[in-house]
Amino acid sequence: MDTAPPVDRALLDLAVTVAREAGAATLDWFGSRDLAIDAKADGTPVTAADRRAERLVREALARHAPGDGVLGEEEAETPGTTGRRWIVDPIDGTKAFTRGVPLFSTLLAMDDEHGPALGVIALPALDQVVYAGRGLGCWTAPGVPAGVSATPAVDGAYLMSSGFSHWPDADLLAVKHAGATLRTWGDGYGYALVATGRADAMVDHVVERYDVAAMPVILAEAGGRFSSLAGEPGAGHGSGVATNGAIHEELLGLLASGSDPVA
């Protein structure tokens, strides 16, 4: 039984405020024809909007949570002294952002000495947010709870992904033949759909910690489940599977093809 105490509600409120403000700042660049897109060392895109949003998060945390560590996508990690570490992805779905697709998100999570403590998925172009704190539930707005679907099987389930390029062919065919309805442009948006019951599963074969650090607590508090492809809990295993819980084991079984993802 999980005996970790609820997270401080003030920290969750802070996370929601910071994520929403950083996300809103990205809209200054969204849809701009003059947006400069650079390639990072790993080949993924980055823009001034990514850098600015992360800087805003770091500055806000330095003011309101001094001493906490910060791990982000665009800047070097800031070590902490409090036992808490914030994890930020300023624009999750930069490819969507640069193509004018409004499904990108700003992700913010915090881990403490007990593990995942809070998570926020802010969707600035949609003016939506999904957030959760350990022991405090999952919400889409104050007083508006979020919860997963009741879909009982992969057959008929709506399954999201950030894209199918990294999927082994065997995995793709397995879920297709099992009757899943497949959709893409997932990223953080896909996980938000699962947490709110609008989709039943979200699968990413290749992720970084900052891509999914918010998801374990969000899915748990929404009544679902998050794991790696191997069924490991937590965000540090290089892959992500989020479901309503009811279809999790069936889906993991379908994905256990043993194939290596395409790099």
C-alpha positions, 0 to 999 in steps of 0.5 A: 500500500502507498503510504506517501503523504499528500503533497502540499496543495500550495505547491500544486497551485504554484505548479499550475500557475507557473506552467500556465504562465510559461505556456501562455508566453509561447503563444507570442511565437505560435503561428509566426512565419518568422519563427526560427527553428534550430536543431539540437545535437540529437536532431530534435527542433528547438525554438526561442519559445522553448528557451523562453518558456523554460527560463520563465519556469526557472525564474519563477521556481527560484523565487517561490521554491528556492533550493529546489532542484530543476531538470529541464530540456533546454538548460543544464540541471540545477541541483537542489538542497531540499529533496524536491526536484522540478522537471520541466518540458517547456514545449512538449510537441515542438514539432506540432508547435512549429507546424501550427498544430495547437496540441503542444503543451507545457509540462511541469512535474515535481518529485519529492522524497516519496516519488512523483508528487505533482504534474501539470499538462498546460495546453496554452493554444487550447486554454486547457490544463490537466493537473494532479497532486499526490493524494489531491486528485486530478483536475481540469479546473478548480472543482472540475475533477478528471477521470479515466474512461471505463473502456474494458478492452483494447478492442474499440479503445482509442489509442494515442501516440506522438507518432508511429515512426518509432513503433516496431511494425509488430507492435503497430500491427498487434494493436491494430489487429486487436481492434484499437482505434489509432490516433496521433499528434499525442505528446502531452496532449495524448496523456491529457486525453487519457486522464480525462477519459477522452482517449483510453491509452497513450503509447510512446516507445521513446521518451525522455524523463521530462516528456513524461515526468508529470504522467505517473501522478496525473494518471494515478490520481485520475484512476488510471495507470502509467508505466514503461513498455516493460510495465515498470512504474515511473518516468525514467525508463525511456518509454511511456504507456498510459491507460485507463488501467482496465486495459493496461495489462492487455495492451502491454501484452500486445506491445511485448513484441521484443522488437527494438524501436526505430531510432 
